[in-house]
Amino acid sequence: FWLKPSSNFLPGLRQKPPPRICSSAMTQQVQPAKQCESSPNTKQMKEKAAQIRKSFQRPKFWVMGFGWCLAACAGAANVIAFKSWNLYASHVTGSTSAMAFRLEGYHQGEYGSESLKEACLLVFSFLCGAYACGLLIDKNQVHFGGKAFYGLALVLNSSLLVSAAFIPGRLLPACLVAAACGLQNAMCTSHFGAIIRTTHVTGTVTDIGSTLGRISMIYIRKGCRCSKLDDVERAEVGVDARKLAVLFGLWSFYFMGGLFGVYMENIIPGPPQRALLLPAAFTGSVGLFYMACRQILKDYIKKLERERFEADLKEAHDVLAHMGSRLHDLERNDQSVVELDAEMGHMIDALHEVEADFENLVRTHSRMLERTDSATSKPDKP
């Protein structure tokens, strides 16, 4: 109820109504409880979104460019092989289906053993090329700074294409192109969570379609409004968009390589297979350049990685310093601040672990250098 001011008590002034203690007190008591209930869910969503973002990192531009150029070379080689010998060199799926089809025709007397042998040798040649790449490169992911013989693999790929351009006949040169495709396809089968295939695009188009379907379904569920997306959905859309950039580039360059191969086959004089010299020139030149400048490229890549690590470390330090300054400005009795303080402590511990691992790596590297120097400085025994 409201009290009316009396005439003998502060005349001319009107008493203010008392505050609604019940409603405000209930609001003050319920709001922290709601924050406490919603903070674990928000924290879990942020952690899940961070894990989704870490599941795929887009390769560097020069790595993507290298893969796209290899896809263009494979598209050109495959088209030239079909124009020259009416055989697809990189279609292992089609060749495997042809094996089953022609085996049945051979038993029925419709086909001879020659057609069955063609399909079997094309599949076997592709397998041999991939096997040779496994001997030279022992990792599925692209790592130019290691001990993998990328230069030798590219030179071998170029040698196979050059041989197929000059060897007469039909089946043998087609098998050489198939072996070159298998060798190239196995060079970088996976990179940063994405399956990379540079000699055929069946899986690439499949991944493009499924990725577009996932992105469309996320927006359809939210009424095609970006503002309604939560952290997890935004992370999923961002990861799928980065995948699409890589996959669509592979498909586009494969198509452009096939188109380029068809036109070059019509322009270059001589047999149609002479156009294989163009993709062979690219892979061979890149391989020789890598073999000649391997140490320079290795030092350059290490320098880039060192600069990126220092920039990330500085950014993390600035973010932590900013969070620390903001943290002291807030009240200590707030539950969200306590949780933020705990998360900040975990981040600092993780950074200390990274620092310790880095120091151990530096010590190990210095020990290896000392052993190498001591081994080279020992005098030869008479």
PALORO-719607 format. One record per residue (C-alpha): residue in one letter; y, z, x. Coordinates in steps of 0.25 Angstrom, whole numbers, plus 5000, padded with zeros to 4 digits. Last residue first. Layout:
<rs>
@vexmar:A; py:Y; pz:Z; px:X
...
</rs>
This chain:
<rs>
@vexmar:P; py:4819; pz:4845; px:5384
@vexmar:K; py:4824; pz:4852; px:5371
@vexmar:D; py:4836; pz:4846; px:5364
@vexmar:P; py:4848; pz:4855; px:5364
@vexmar:K; py:4851; pz:4863; px:5351
@vexmar:S; py:4865; pz:4859; px:5346
@vexmar:T; py:4860; pz:4850; px:5335
@vexmar:A; py:4851; pz:4861; px:5329
@vexmar:S; py:4862; pz:4871; px:5330
@vexmar:D; py:4872; pz:4862; px:5323
@vexmar:T; py:4863; pz:4860; px:5312
@vexmar:R; py:4859; pz:4874; px:5310
@vexmar:E; py:4874; pz:4878; px:5310
@vexmar:L; py:4877; pz:4867; px:5299
@vexmar:M; py:4865; pz:4872; px:5291
@vexmar:R; py:4871; pz:4886; px:5292
@vexmar:S; py:4885; pz:4882; px:5288
@vexmar:H; py:4879; pz:4875; px:5275
@vexmar:T; py:4871; pz:4887; px:5272
@vexmar:R; py:4884; pz:4896; px:5273
@vexmar:V; py:4892; pz:4886; px:5265
@vexmar:L; py:4881; pz:4886; px:5254
@vexmar:N; py:4881; pz:4901; px:5254
@vexmar:E; py:4896; pz:4902; px:5253
@vexmar:F; py:4895; pz:4892; px:5241
@vexmar:D; py:4884; pz:4901; px:5234
@vexmar:A; py:4893; pz:4913; px:5236
@vexmar:E; py:4905; pz:4906; px:5230
@vexmar:V; py:4897; pz:4901; px:5218
@vexmar:E; py:4892; pz:4916; px:5216
@vexmar:H; py:4906; pz:4921; px:5217
@vexmar:L; py:4911; pz:4911; px:5206
@vexmar:A; py:4900; pz:4915; px:5197
@vexmar:D; py:4904; pz:4930; px:5199
@vexmar:I; py:4918; pz:4926; px:5195
@vexmar:M; py:4914; pz:4918; px:5183
@vexmar:H; py:4905; pz:4930; px:5179
@vexmar:G; py:4917; pz:4939; px:5180
@vexmar:M; py:4926; pz:4930; px:5172
@vexmar:E; py:4915; pz:4931; px:5161
@vexmar:A; py:4916; pz:4946; px:5161
@vexmar:D; py:4931; pz:4946; px:5160
@vexmar:L; py:4931; pz:4936; px:5149
@vexmar:E; py:4921; pz:4945; px:5142
@vexmar:V; py:4930; pz:4957; px:5144
@vexmar:V; py:4942; pz:4949; px:5139
@vexmar:S; py:4935; pz:4945; px:5126
@vexmar:Q; py:4932; pz:4960; px:5123
@vexmar:D; py:4946; pz:4964; px:5124
@vexmar:N; py:4949; pz:4977; px:5130
@vexmar:R; py:4954; pz:4972; px:5143
@vexmar:E; py:4967; pz:4966; px:5137
@vexmar:L; py:4971; pz:4953; px:5142
@vexmar:D; py:4981; pz:4950; px:5153
@vexmar:H; py:4971; pz:4953; px:5164
@vexmar:L; py:4962; pz:4942; px:5159
@vexmar:R; py:4973; pz:4932; px:5160
@vexmar:S; py:4974; pz:4934; px:5175
@vexmar:G; py:4959; pz:4934; px:5177
@vexmar:M; py:4958; pz:4921; px:5169
@vexmar:H; py:4968; pz:4914; px:5177
@vexmar:A; py:4961; pz:4918; px:5190
@vexmar:L; py:4948; pz:4914; px:5185
@vexmar:V; py:4953; pz:4900; px:5181
@vexmar:D; py:4960; pz:4899; px:5195
@vexmar:H; py:4948; pz:4902; px:5202
@vexmar:A; py:4939; pz:4893; px:5194
@vexmar:E; py:4949; pz:4881; px:5197
@vexmar:K; py:4949; pz:4885; px:5212
@vexmar:L; py:4934; pz:4884; px:5212
@vexmar:D; py:4934; pz:4871; px:5204
@vexmar:A; py:4944; pz:4865; px:5214
@vexmar:E; py:4936; pz:4870; px:5226
@vexmar:F; py:4923; pz:4865; px:5221
@vexmar:R; py:4929; pz:4851; px:5218
@vexmar:E; py:4935; pz:4851; px:5232
@vexmar:R; py:4921; pz:4854; px:5238
@vexmar:E; py:4914; pz:4844; px:5229
@vexmar:L; py:4924; pz:4833; px:5233
@vexmar:K; py:4922; pz:4837; px:5248
@vexmar:K; py:4907; pz:4837; px:5247
@vexmar:I; py:4908; pz:4823; px:5240
@vexmar:Y; py:4916; pz:4818; px:5252
@vexmar:D; py:4907; pz:4824; px:5262
@vexmar:K; py:4895; pz:4817; px:5256
@vexmar:L; py:4902; pz:4804; px:5254
@vexmar:I; py:4906; pz:4804; px:5269
@vexmar:Q; py:4891; pz:4808; px:5273
@vexmar:R; py:4886; pz:4797; px:5264
@vexmar:C; py:4896; pz:4786; px:5269
@vexmar:A; py:4886; pz:4776; px:5274
@vexmar:M; py:4874; pz:4779; px:5265
@vexmar:Y; py:4884; pz:4779; px:5253
@vexmar:F; py:4890; pz:4766; px:5257
@vexmar:L; py:4877; pz:4760; px:5259
@vexmar:G; py:4872; pz:4765; px:5245
@vexmar:V; py:4885; pz:4760; px:5238
@vexmar:S; py:4884; pz:4747; px:5244
@vexmar:G; py:4870; pz:4745; px:5241
@vexmar:T; py:4872; pz:4749; px:5226
@vexmar:F; py:4883; pz:4740; px:5224
@vexmar:A; py:4877; pz:4728; px:5232
@vexmar:A; py:4864; pz:4729; px:5224
@vexmar:P; py:4872; pz:4729; px:5211
@vexmar:L; py:4878; pz:4716; px:5215
@vexmar:L; py:4866; pz:4710; px:5222
@vexmar:L; py:4858; pz:4711; px:5209
@vexmar:A; py:4866; pz:4698; px:5205
@vexmar:R; py:4856; pz:4690; px:5214
@vexmar:Q; py:4846; pz:4693; px:5203
@vexmar:P; py:4851; pz:4681; px:5195
@vexmar:P; py:4847; pz:4671; px:5205
@vexmar:G; py:4858; pz:4664; px:5213
@vexmar:P; py:4873; pz:4664; px:5211
@vexmar:I; py:4880; pz:4677; px:5206
@vexmar:I; py:4888; pz:4674; px:5193
@vexmar:N; py:4878; pz:4675; px:5182
@vexmar:E; py:4871; pz:4687; px:5188
@vexmar:M; py:4885; pz:4693; px:5190
@vexmar:Y; py:4887; pz:4692; px:5175
@vexmar:V; py:4874; pz:4699; px:5171
@vexmar:G; py:4876; pz:4710; px:5182
@vexmar:F; py:4890; pz:4713; px:5177
@vexmar:L; py:4885; pz:4715; px:5163
@vexmar:G; py:4874; pz:4724; px:5168
@vexmar:G; py:4883; pz:4732; px:5176
@vexmar:M; py:4893; pz:4733; px:5164
@vexmar:F; py:4882; pz:4739; px:5156
@vexmar:Y; py:4877; pz:4748; px:5166
@vexmar:F; py:4891; pz:4753; px:5168
@vexmar:S; py:4893; pz:4756; px:5154
@vexmar:W; py:4880; pz:4763; px:5152
@vexmar:L; py:4883; pz:4772; px:5164
@vexmar:G; py:4898; pz:4775; px:5160
@vexmar:F; py:4893; pz:4778; px:5146
@vexmar:L; py:4883; pz:4789; px:5152
@vexmar:V; py:4894; pz:4795; px:5161
@vexmar:A; py:4905; pz:4796; px:5151
@vexmar:L; py:4895; pz:4800; px:5140
@vexmar:K; py:4890; pz:4812; px:5148
@vexmar:R; py:4905; pz:4817; px:5150
@vexmar:A; py:4906; pz:4816; px:5134
@vexmar:D; py:4893; pz:4823; px:5132
@vexmar:V; py:4898; pz:4835; px:5141
@vexmar:G; py:4911; pz:4836; px:5134
@vexmar:V; py:4905; pz:4835; px:5120
@vexmar:E; py:4895; pz:4846; px:5123
@vexmar:A; py:4906; pz:4855; px:5129
@vexmar:R; py:4915; pz:4853; px:5117
@vexmar:E; py:4903; pz:4857; px:5108
@vexmar:V; py:4901; pz:4870; px:5116
@vexmar:D; py:4915; pz:4874; px:5116
@vexmar:D; py:4917; pz:4872; px:5101
@vexmar:L; py:4921; pz:4859; px:5094
@vexmar:K; py:4930; pz:4860; px:5082
@vexmar:S; py:4943; pz:4855; px:5089
@vexmar:C; py:4936; pz:4842; px:5092
@vexmar:R; py:4934; pz:4838; px:5077
@vexmar:C; py:4924; pz:4827; px:5073
@vexmar:G; py:4919; pz:4836; px:5062
@vexmar:K; py:4913; pz:4847; px:5071
@vexmar:R; py:4899; pz:4842; px:5068
@vexmar:I; py:4903; pz:4828; px:5070
@vexmar:Y; py:4909; pz:4831; px:5083
@vexmar:I; py:4897; pz:4837; px:5089
@vexmar:M; py:4888; pz:4826; px:5083
@vexmar:S; py:4897; pz:4815; px:5090
@vexmar:I; py:4895; pz:4821; px:5103
@vexmar:R; py:4880; pz:4823; px:5102
@vexmar:G; py:4879; pz:4808; px:5097
@vexmar:L; py:4888; pz:4803; px:5109
@vexmar:T; py:4879; pz:4810; px:5118
@vexmar:S; py:4866; pz:4804; px:5112
@vexmar:G; py:4871; pz:4790; px:5112
@vexmar:I; py:4876; pz:4791; px:5127
@vexmar:D; py:4863; pz:4798; px:5131
@vexmar:T; py:4855; pz:4786; px:5125
@vexmar:V; py:4864; pz:4776; px:5131
@vexmar:T; py:4862; pz:4782; px:5145
@vexmar:G; py:4847; pz:4783; px:5143
@vexmar:T; py:4846; pz:4769; px:5140
@vexmar:V; py:4856; pz:4765; px:5151
@vexmar:H; py:4847; pz:4760; px:5162
@vexmar:T; py:4850; pz:4759; px:5177
@vexmar:T; py:4860; pz:4771; px:5180
@vexmar:R; py:4853; pz:4783; px:5173
@vexmar:I; py:4861; pz:4796; px:5174
@vexmar:I; py:4856; pz:4808; px:5166
@vexmar:A; py:4867; pz:4818; px:5165
@vexmar:G; py:4867; pz:4832; px:5169
@vexmar:F; py:4875; pz:4831; px:5181
@vexmar:H; py:4869; pz:4818; px:5186
@vexmar:S; py:4855; pz:4813; px:5183
@vexmar:T; py:4846; pz:4801; px:5187
@vexmar:C; py:4855; pz:4798; px:5199
@vexmar:M; py:4848; pz:4789; px:5209
@vexmar:A; py:4836; pz:4787; px:5200
@vexmar:N; py:4842; pz:4775; px:5192
@vexmar:Q; py:4846; pz:4768; px:5205
@vexmar:L; py:4832; pz:4768; px:5211
@vexmar:G; py:4826; pz:4764; px:5197
@vexmar:C; py:4836; pz:4753; px:5196
@vexmar:A; py:4833; pz:4748; px:5210
@vexmar:A; py:4818; pz:4748; px:5207
@vexmar:A; py:4820; pz:4740; px:5195
@vexmar:V; py:4828; pz:4730; px:5203
@vexmar:L; py:4817; pz:4729; px:5213
@vexmar:C; py:4807; pz:4727; px:5201
@vexmar:A; py:4815; pz:4716; px:5196
@vexmar:P; py:4815; pz:4709; px:5210
@vexmar:L; py:4800; pz:4710; px:5210
@vexmar:L; py:4797; pz:4705; px:5196
@vexmar:R; py:4805; pz:4692; px:5196
@vexmar:G; py:4804; pz:4684; px:5209
@vexmar:P; py:4813; pz:4682; px:5220
@vexmar:I; py:4818; pz:4694; px:5229
@vexmar:F; py:4833; pz:4692; px:5231
@vexmar:A; py:4840; pz:4700; px:5220
@vexmar:A; py:4829; pz:4710; px:5219
@vexmar:S; py:4830; pz:4713; px:5234
@vexmar:V; py:4845; pz:4716; px:5233
@vexmar:L; py:4842; pz:4725; px:5221
@vexmar:L; py:4832; pz:4733; px:5229
@vexmar:S; py:4841; pz:4734; px:5241
@vexmar:S; py:4853; pz:4739; px:5232
@vexmar:N; py:4844; pz:4750; px:5227
@vexmar:L; py:4839; pz:4754; px:5241
@vexmar:V; py:4854; pz:4755; px:5245
@vexmar:L; py:4857; pz:4764; px:5233
@vexmar:A; py:4845; pz:4773; px:5236
@vexmar:L; py:4849; pz:4773; px:5251
@vexmar:G; py:4863; pz:4777; px:5248
@vexmar:Y; py:4859; pz:4788; px:5238
@vexmar:F; py:4850; pz:4794; px:5248
@vexmar:A; py:4850; pz:4809; px:5243
@vexmar:K; py:4854; pz:4819; px:5254
@vexmar:G; py:4865; pz:4826; px:5246
@vexmar:G; py:4880; pz:4822; px:5244
@vexmar:F; py:4878; pz:4811; px:5234
@vexmar:H; py:4871; pz:4820; px:5224
@vexmar:V; py:4868; pz:4812; px:5211
@vexmar:Q; py:4858; pz:4820; px:5203
@vexmar:N; py:4843; pz:4817; px:5202
@vexmar:K; py:4840; pz:4822; px:5216
@vexmar:D; py:4831; pz:4817; px:5227
@vexmar:I; py:4837; pz:4804; px:5230
@vexmar:L; py:4830; pz:4795; px:5240
@vexmar:L; py:4815; pz:4797; px:5236
@vexmar:G; py:4819; pz:4798; px:5221
@vexmar:C; py:4827; pz:4785; px:5222
@vexmar:A; py:4814; pz:4778; px:5227
@vexmar:Y; py:4806; pz:4784; px:5215
@vexmar:A; py:4817; pz:4778; px:5206
@vexmar:G; py:4815; pz:4764; px:5212
@vexmar:C; py:4800; pz:4766; px:5211
@vexmar:L; py:4801; pz:4769; px:5197
@vexmar:F; py:4810; pz:4757; px:5194
@vexmar:S; py:4800; pz:4748; px:5201
@vexmar:F; py:4788; pz:4754; px:5193
@vexmar:V; py:4795; pz:4751; px:5180
@vexmar:L; py:4798; pz:4737; px:5184
@vexmar:L; py:4784; pz:4735; px:5190
@vexmar:C; py:4777; pz:4740; px:5177
@vexmar:A; py:4786; pz:4730; px:5168
@vexmar:E; py:4783; pz:4718; px:5177
@vexmar:K; py:4768; pz:4721; px:5179
@vexmar:L; py:4766; pz:4721; px:5164
@vexmar:S; py:4773; pz:4707; px:5163
@vexmar:E; py:4764; pz:4702; px:5174
@vexmar:S; py:4751; pz:4708; px:5168
@vexmar:G; py:4751; pz:4697; px:5157
@vexmar:Y; py:4756; pz:4699; px:5143
@vexmar:E; py:4750; pz:4696; px:5129
@vexmar:G; py:4736; pz:4699; px:5133
@vexmar:Q; py:4735; pz:4711; px:5124
@vexmar:H; py:4733; pz:4720; px:5136
@vexmar:Y; py:4744; pz:4714; px:5143
@vexmar:G; py:4753; pz:4715; px:5131
@vexmar:E; py:4750; pz:4730; px:5129
@vexmar:L; py:4754; pz:4731; px:5144
@vexmar:R; py:4766; pz:4723; px:5142
@vexmar:F; py:4772; pz:4732; px:5131
@vexmar:A; py:4769; pz:4745; px:5138
@vexmar:M; py:4775; pz:4740; px:5151
@vexmar:A; py:4786; pz:4734; px:5144
@vexmar:S; py:4790; pz:4747; px:5138
@vexmar:T; py:4790; pz:4753; px:5152
@vexmar:S; py:4799; pz:4741; px:5157
@vexmar:G; py:4808; pz:4744; px:5145
@vexmar:T; py:4810; pz:4758; px:5149
@vexmar:V; py:4811; pz:4755; px:5164
@vexmar:H; py:4823; pz:4746; px:5161
@vexmar:S; py:4829; pz:4745; px:5174
@vexmar:A; py:4824; pz:4732; px:5179
@vexmar:Y; py:4825; pz:4724; px:5167
@vexmar:L; py:4817; pz:4711; px:5168
@vexmar:N; py:4821; pz:4696; px:5164
@vexmar:W; py:4820; pz:4693; px:5179
@vexmar:S; py:4835; pz:4689; px:5183
@vexmar:K; py:4843; pz:4692; px:5171
@vexmar:F; py:4835; pz:4705; px:5168
@vexmar:A; py:4837; pz:4709; px:5183
@vexmar:I; py:4851; pz:4706; px:5183
@vexmar:V; py:4853; pz:4715; px:5170
@vexmar:N; py:4846; pz:4726; px:5177
@vexmar:A; py:4854; pz:4725; px:5190
@vexmar:A; py:4867; pz:4725; px:5183
@vexmar:G; py:4864; pz:4737; px:5175
@vexmar:A; py:4859; pz:4744; px:5187
@vexmar:C; py:4872; pz:4741; px:5195
@vexmar:A; py:4880; pz:4746; px:5183
@vexmar:A; py:4873; pz:4759; px:5182
@vexmar:L; py:4874; pz:4761; px:5197
@vexmar:C; py:4889; pz:4759; px:5195
@vexmar:W; py:4889; pz:4769; px:5184
@vexmar:G; py:4882; pz:4779; px:5193
@vexmar:F; py:4892; pz:4778; px:5204
@vexmar:G; py:4904; pz:4779; px:5195
@vexmar:M; py:4898; pz:4791; px:5189
@vexmar:V; py:4896; pz:4798; px:5203
@vexmar:W; py:4911; pz:4793; px:5206
@vexmar:F; py:4916; pz:4799; px:5193
@vexmar:K; py:4909; pz:4813; px:5195
@vexmar:P; py:4898; pz:4816; px:5186
@vexmar:R; py:4901; pz:4822; px:5173
@vexmar:Q; py:4896; pz:4836; px:5172
@vexmar:F; py:4885; pz:4840; px:5162
@vexmar:S; py:4878; pz:4853; px:5158
@vexmar:K; py:4890; pz:4861; px:5163
@vexmar:R; py:4898; pz:4858; px:5151
@vexmar:I; py:4886; pz:4862; px:5142
@vexmar:Q; py:4885; pz:4875; px:5150
@vexmar:A; py:4900; pz:4878; px:5148
@vexmar:A; py:4899; pz:4875; px:5133
@vexmar:K; py:4887; pz:4885; px:5132
@vexmar:E; py:4895; pz:4896; px:5140
@vexmar:K; py:4907; pz:4893; px:5131
@vexmar:M; py:4898; pz:4894; px:5118
@vexmar:Q; py:4892; pz:4907; px:5123
@vexmar:K; py:4906; pz:4913; px:5126
@vexmar:T; py:4911; pz:4909; px:5112
@vexmar:N; py:4898; pz:4915; px:5106
@vexmar:P; py:4900; pz:4928; px:5114
@vexmar:S; py:4915; pz:4929; px:5110
@vexmar:S; py:4913; pz:4927; px:5095
@vexmar:E; py:4907; pz:4941; px:5092
@vexmar:C; py:4917; pz:4948; px:5102
@vexmar:Q; py:4928; pz:4941; px:5096
@vexmar:K; py:4924; pz:4944; px:5082
@vexmar:A; py:4923; pz:4958; px:5086
@vexmar:P; py:4937; pz:4958; px:5092
@vexmar:Q; py:4943; pz:4952; px:5079
@vexmar:V; py:4936; pz:4962; px:5070
@vexmar:Q; py:4943; pz:4974; px:5075
@vexmar:Q; py:4957; pz:4969; px:5075
@vexmar:T; py:4955; pz:4962; px:5062
@vexmar:M; py:4950; pz:4974; px:5056
@vexmar:A; py:4962; pz:4982; px:5061
@vexmar:S; py:4971; pz:4972; px:5056
@vexmar:S; py:4965; pz:4972; px:5042
@vexmar:C; py:4964; pz:4987; px:5041
@vexmar:I; py:4977; pz:4990; px:5047
@vexmar:R; py:4985; pz:4982; px:5038
@vexmar:P; py:4999; pz:4985; px:5044
@vexmar:P; py:5008; pz:4994; px:5036
@vexmar:P; py:5019; pz:4988; px:5028
@vexmar:K; py:5032; pz:4988; px:5034
@vexmar:Q; py:5042; pz:4998; px:5029
@vexmar:R; py:5055; pz:4993; px:5024
@vexmar:L; py:5068; pz:4997; px:5030
@vexmar:G; py:5081; pz:4999; px:5023
@vexmar:P; py:5080; pz:5014; px:5022
@vexmar:L; py:5072; pz:5021; px:5033
@vexmar:F; py:5065; pz:5032; px:5024
@vexmar:N; py:5074; pz:5037; px:5013
@vexmar:S; py:5072; pz:5025; px:5004
@vexmar:S; py:5057; pz:5025; px:5005
@vexmar:P; py:5049; pz:5013; px:5010
@vexmar:K; py:5038; pz:5008; px:5001
@vexmar:L; py:5024; pz:5010; px:5006
@vexmar:W; py:5014; pz:4998; px:5004
@vexmar:F; py:5000; pz:5000; px:5000
</rs>
